[in-house]
Amino acid sequence: MALYQINLDDALLHGLFQQDGGVARLLEQVLNQILQAQVAEQIQAAPYERTEERQGYRNGTYPHTLTTRVGRLTLRVP
């Protein structure tokens, strides 16, 4: 099982309980960071990194809307 480091900005955390959709924005940001970390793990290279261990190439992302109980999430699927 891989360990992921998730980064959240202060504005997102302050708006978590003050605005509608705060939990949805938090979940969207966390899921997008996990997707990017999984791609880096699969390819064995960070974005724009050139290494000998690199297993493939990134080819951008496309938006995918996911409807959950907390709201609609727009995921950037690699």
C-alpha positions as CSV (number, residue, x, y, z in Angstrom):
1,M,0.0,0.0,0.0
2,A,1.4,3.4,-1.0
3,L,1.5,6.4,1.2
4,Y,0.3,9.7,-0.3
5,Q,1.0,13.2,0.9
6,I,-2.0,15.5,0.4
7,N,-1.6,19.3,0.4
8,L,-4.6,21.5,1.2
9,D,-4.7,25.3,1.1
10,D,-5.9,27.4,4.0
11,A,-8.8,29.0,2.1
12,L,-10.2,25.5,1.4
13,L,-10.0,24.6,5.1
14,H,-11.5,27.9,6.3
15,G,-14.4,27.5,3.8
16,L,-15.0,23.9,4.7
17,F,-17.8,24.6,7.1
18,Q,-18.6,28.2,6.2
19,Q,-19.8,27.7,2.7
20,D,-22.0,25.3,0.9
21,G,-20.1,22.6,-0.9
22,G,-17.0,22.8,1.3
23,V,-16.8,19.1,1.8
24,A,-17.3,18.5,-2.0
25,R,-14.4,20.8,-2.8
26,L,-12.2,19.1,-0.1
27,L,-13.0,15.7,-1.5
28,E,-12.4,16.8,-5.1
29,Q,-9.0,18.2,-4.2
30,V,-8.0,15.1,-2.3
31,L,-9.1,12.7,-5.1
32,N,-7.3,14.7,-7.8
33,Q,-4.1,14.7,-5.8
34,I,-4.4,10.9,-5.3
35,L,-5.0,10.4,-9.1
36,Q,-1.8,12.4,-9.9
37,A,0.2,10.5,-7.3
38,Q,-0.9,7.2,-8.7
39,V,0.1,8.3,-12.2
40,A,3.5,9.3,-10.9
41,E,3.9,6.0,-9.2
42,Q,2.8,4.0,-12.3
43,I,5.2,6.0,-14.6
44,Q,7.9,6.2,-11.9
45,A,8.5,9.8,-12.6
46,A,7.0,13.2,-11.5
47,P,5.6,15.6,-14.1
48,Y,8.4,16.9,-16.4
49,E,10.9,14.7,-14.7
50,R,13.4,12.8,-16.9
51,T,14.7,9.6,-15.4
52,E,16.1,6.2,-16.5
53,E,13.3,4.4,-14.6
54,R,10.5,6.2,-16.4
55,Q,8.0,3.6,-17.7
56,G,5.8,5.8,-20.0
57,Y,4.6,9.3,-20.7
58,R,1.8,11.5,-19.4
59,N,-0.7,12.5,-22.0
60,G,-2.7,15.1,-20.1
61,T,-6.0,14.8,-18.3
62,Y,-9.7,15.0,-19.1
63,P,-12.5,16.2,-16.8
64,H,-14.8,13.6,-15.5
65,T,-17.9,14.6,-13.4
66,L,-18.7,12.3,-10.4
67,T,-21.9,12.8,-8.5
68,T,-21.7,11.9,-4.8
69,R,-23.8,12.5,-1.7
70,V,-21.7,15.6,-0.9
71,G,-22.2,17.1,-4.4
72,R,-20.8,17.0,-7.9
73,L,-17.0,16.5,-8.2
74,T,-14.9,17.3,-11.3
75,L,-12.0,14.9,-11.4
76,R,-9.0,15.4,-13.7
77,V,-8.5,11.9,-14.9
78,P,-5.0,11.1,-16.4
